């Protein structure tokens, strides 16, 4: 053991004398340029283009993850978003015109983005998809997808609701045409065993979301559960349950500080965490490793960021991370 420590000490001293080293003895990466010290700067720029953006608790975390990766690797990361597929496509086209080194894109409406993504790939720009569109990612030419399988997550949710003894549920969809949201409800309904009805709401108007859920609960007291597909809508659902004097249980996909608080308090049965910070961080990481080392994380297969379940039992552990905006 003493000999091992002695050898390690000599190696460490040599590294300090000759150059800055990593744990492998190689020259350390220059974090300001994103390259190895002494090499020509790569000047890497990555564009993150999503269908929703800052101001939404979930996407704030995606953005934070992407920007942290950019800081860690010393690369430039731009972030733009638009819920309109045509406008999101324009943002992708703009990134291609700017000759970025890679694009991270969410595909809530894959058909609307197909042409622009394929143009980016044809232009030699590496593409990674995140969050939604997992089934079409490889087809469009992306090297990998970072997110959760909505089918896997929805199935797990349906089973949990059934295990809680619930029989009649609403599945609240806040964005029309979002294939990922529809997959969640479909998979949950199949695994639920009871009756689950989709309820379309205007996700841009919290008052409307709460009022629509409240109206349904008042019209049908036999509804015993409300499943929302985004953290902020779970808070609306809790309000609707309270105001309608319903005994329905609320469960949700995705987290926010308020959601974790309500899970701890027992107002929300559970929350599914697909870890949006991870999606942003690993999306940029996948591009970076491909740029500097030709790596394809996951071997072309999707990288699952979830589902993880937050319940009353573990909410306190997650709370501190939610408070800092990373969970």
VENKAJO-V25798 format. One record per residue. N is the residue number from 1. PHI is phi in whole degrees, 0 to 359 (999 if undefined). PSI is psi in radians with two decimals (none if undefined). D_CENTER is the distance of its C-alpha to the mean C-alpha in Angstrom with 1 decimal. Layout:
# VENKAJO-V25798
N:PHI:PSI:D_CENTER  N:PHI:PSI:D_CENTER
This chain:
# VENKAJO-V25798
1:999:-0.73:45.3  2:298:-0.66:47.2  3:295:-0.69:47.5  4:299:-0.81:43.7  5:298:-0.66:43.2  6:295:-0.79:45.9  7:299:-0.76:44.4  8:298:-0.69:41.0  9:295:-0.73:42.7  10:298:-0.77:44.6  11:297:-0.73:41.5  12:296:-0.73:39.7  13:297:-0.72:42.7  14:298:-0.70:43.0  15:297:-0.74:39.4  16:294:-0.67:40.0  17:292:-0.76:43.3  18:275:-0.79:42.1  19:186:2.92:38.6  20:290:2.34:35.2  21:236:2.73:33.7  22:267:-3.07:30.6  23:295:-0.26:30.8  24:262:-0.02:32.0  25:89:0.04:34.8  26:272:2.82:33.3  27:299:2.39:33.2  28:287:2.61:30.3  29:290:2.41:27.7  30:280:1.90:28.5  31:289:-0.21:25.4  32:272:-0.36:26.8  33:245:-0.23:27.1  34:75:0.33:24.5  35:229:3.00:27.6  36:287:2.44:30.0  37:308:2.30:32.8  38:92:-0.20:35.7  39:266:2.95:34.0  40:291:2.38:33.5  41:298:2.38:30.4  42:277:-0.41:27.7  43:48:0.96:26.5  44:282:2.37:23.0  45:230:2.24:21.0  46:240:2.41:17.5  47:255:2.26:16.2  48:254:2.11:12.6  49:233:1.94:12.9  50:239:2.97:10.5  51:270:0.02:11.8  52:207:2.76:11.2  53:214:-2.73:11.7  54:309:2.49:13.4  55:106:-0.34:15.0  56:258:2.23:12.2  57:305:-0.72:11.1  58:295:-0.88:7.4  59:285:-0.40:7.5  60:301:-0.64:10.1  61:286:-0.66:8.0  62:301:-0.84:5.9  63:299:-0.76:9.6  64:298:-0.71:11.1  65:295:-0.76:9.5  66:296:-0.75:10.7  67:290:-0.60:13.9  68:294:-0.70:14.6  69:298:-0.73:14.5  70:300:-0.73:16.8  71:295:-0.79:19.0  72:298:-0.67:19.3  73:265:-0.09:20.2  74:70:0.64:22.3  75:240:2.78:20.8  76:273:2.28:20.3  77:237:2.16:16.9  78:254:2.59:17.0  79:228:2.16:14.5  80:222:2.65:15.4  81:211:2.64:14.1  82:199:2.29:16.1  83:287:-0.29:15.7  84:278:2.06:18.8  85:305:-0.63:18.4  86:294:-0.72:21.7  87:285:-0.59:20.8  88:295:-0.66:17.4  89:299:-0.69:19.7  90:297:-0.65:22.0  91:295:-0.66:19.5  92:295:-0.78:18.9  93:299:-0.68:22.7  94:297:-0.71:23.2  95:296:-0.69:21.1  96:296:-0.77:23.3  97:298:-0.54:26.4  98:277:-0.03:25.6  99:58:0.82:25.4  100:294:2.86:22.2  101:274:-0.33:21.7  102:192:2.76:18.3  103:229:2.31:15.6  104:254:2.21:11.8  105:221:2.42:11.2  106:264:2.52:9.1  107:236:1.30:11.7  108:292:-0.52:12.0  109:232:1.43:15.7  110:303:-0.75:16.4  111:301:-0.64:20.1  112:288:-0.31:20.1  113:251:-0.14:18.5  114:307:-0.89:20.3  115:299:-0.77:23.3  116:292:-0.69:21.6  117:293:-0.74:19.3  118:294:-0.58:22.4  119:294:-0.68:24.4  120:297:-0.80:22.1  121:297:-0.74:22.4  122:296:-0.47:26.2  123:278:0.03:26.5  124:86:0.26:25.4  125:265:2.24:22.0  126:287:2.33:19.4  127:240:2.36:16.3  128:236:2.29:12.9  129:261:2.61:10.5  130:225:2.79:6.7  131:71:-1.22:4.8  132:230:2.75:8.4  133:93:0.38:11.9  134:303:-0.62:11.9  135:287:-0.41:15.6  136:254:-0.09:16.7  137:305:-0.97:15.1  138:295:-0.64:18.1  139:301:-0.63:20.5  140:276:-0.15:19.6  141:103:0.10:20.1  142:291:2.58:16.7  143:282:-0.43:17.3  144:193:3.00:14.2  145:231:2.39:10.7  146:244:2.05:7.7  147:170:-2.81:5.7  148:243:2.66:7.9  149:285:2.06:11.2  150:293:-0.48:11.6  151:292:-0.81:15.2  152:298:-0.80:15.1  153:294:-0.78:13.0  154:297:-0.69:15.3  155:297:-0.77:18.3  156:297:-0.66:17.7  157:294:-0.81:17.4  158:303:-0.72:20.6  159:293:-0.66:22.4  160:292:-0.69:21.6  161:296:-0.73:22.9  162:295:-0.71:25.9  163:295:-0.43:26.6  164:278:0.00:26.8  165:83:0.30:29.6  166:274:2.59:28.0  167:235:-0.50:29.5  168:224:2.02:28.6  169:233:2.70:25.1  170:254:2.38:23.5  171:248:1.93:20.1  172:270:2.00:19.1  173:258:2.06:17.4  174:264:-0.06:16.8  175:218:1.93:16.3  176:294:2.39:19.0  177:84:-0.01:18.4  178:279:1.91:14.6  179:295:-0.57:15.0  180:295:-0.71:11.8  181:293:-0.72:13.1  182:296:-0.65:16.5  183:295:-0.66:15.6  184:301:-0.89:14.4  185:296:-0.74:17.7  186:298:-0.82:19.8  187:292:-0.68:18.8  188:296:-0.73:19.2  189:297:-0.71:22.5  190:294:-0.63:23.8  191:273:-0.28:23.3  192:293:-0.79:24.4  193:90:-0.50:28.0  194:267:-2.62:28.9  195:256:2.18:28.5  196:233:2.14:25.1  197:247:2.30:25.4  198:287:2.43:22.8  199:233:1.98:23.1  200:276:2.28:22.1  201:229:2.91:21.7  202:269:1.75:21.3  203:293:-0.18:17.9  204:274:-0.05:19.3  205:226:1.74:22.1  206:299:-0.64:21.5  207:296:-0.69:25.2  208:292:-0.68:25.3  209:299:-0.87:22.5  210:296:-0.74:24.4  211:295:-0.68:27.7  212:293:-0.76:26.7  213:295:-0.76:25.5  214:301:-0.76:28.6  215:299:-0.74:30.9  216:294:-0.71:29.7  217:293:-0.66:30.2  218:290:-0.61:33.7  219:285:-0.45:34.7  220:221:1.56:33.8  221:297:-0.23:34.3  222:282:-0.18:33.7  223:293:2.09:29.9  224:250:0.04:28.8  225:203:2.57:25.0  226:232:2.11:22.2  227:253:2.05:18.7  228:256:2.78:16.2  229:249:0.22:12.8  230:203:2.56:11.5  231:303:-0.78:12.6  232:294:-0.48:15.1  233:283:-0.39:16.7  234:294:-0.67:17.4  235:295:-0.69:19.5  236:298:-0.72:21.3  237:294:-0.69:21.9  238:299:-0.73:23.4  239:296:-0.71:25.6  240:295:-0.70:26.7  241:297:-0.79:27.6  242:298:-0.83:29.7  243:289:-0.49:31.4  244:271:-0.05:32.3  245:61:0.53:33.6  246:276:2.73:31.6  247:258:0.19:31.1  248:298:2.51:27.9  249:270:2.51:25.0  250:252:2.33:21.5  251:227:2.74:18.4  252:210:2.76:14.8  253:269:2.52:11.2  254:76:2.70:8.9  255:245:2.82:10.7  256:204:2.98:12.8  257:301:-0.74:16.0  258:295:-0.66:18.1  259:297:-0.81:16.4  260:299:-0.71:17.0  261:300:-0.76:20.5  262:288:-0.53:21.2  263:294:-0.77:20.1  264:301:-0.67:22.6  265:279:-0.12:25.2  266:85:0.14:24.9  267:280:-0.42:24.1  268:239:2.26:20.8  269:296:-0.83:21.3  270:195:2.85:17.9  271:229:2.44:14.2  272:267:2.13:11.5  273:255:1.96:8.8  274:266:0.15:5.8  275:56:1.23:5.5  276:299:-0.58:3.0  277:301:-0.71:6.4  278:297:-0.70:6.6  279:298:-0.77:4.5  280:293:-0.79:6.8  281:294:-0.84:9.5  282:288:-0.47:9.9  283:299:-0.84:9.7  284:291:-0.66:12.6  285:300:-0.74:14.1  286:298:-0.71:14.5  287:293:-0.77:16.3  288:299:-0.84:18.3  289:295:-0.58:19.6  290:292:-0.67:20.5  291:293:-0.78:22.4  292:268:-0.32:24.4  293:217:0.09:24.9  294:69:0.29:24.1  295:284:2.55:21.6  296:237:1.77:19.3  297:296:2.33:16.8  298:83:0.03:16.9  299:61:0.53:20.0  300:89:-0.11:18.4  301:269:2.73:16.7  302:299:2.59:13.0  303:254:1.99:11.3  304:280:2.21:9.8  305:261:-0.11:7.3  306:193:-3.10:8.6  307:268:2.52:10.4  308:242:2.47:12.0  309:256:2.30:14.4  310:254:2.10:15.6  311:235:3.10:19.2  312:301:-0.52:22.3  313:289:-0.58:23.2  314:242:0.09:20.4  315:301:-0.66:19.1  316:298:-0.57:21.3  317:290:-0.59:19.8  318:275:-0.41:16.3  319:304:-0.75:17.9  320:294:-0.57:18.8  321:285:-0.63:15.3  322:297:-0.68:14.1  323:296:-0.53:17.3  324:268:0.05:16.5  325:83:0.39:13.1  326:244:-0.09:11.0  327:230:none:10.1
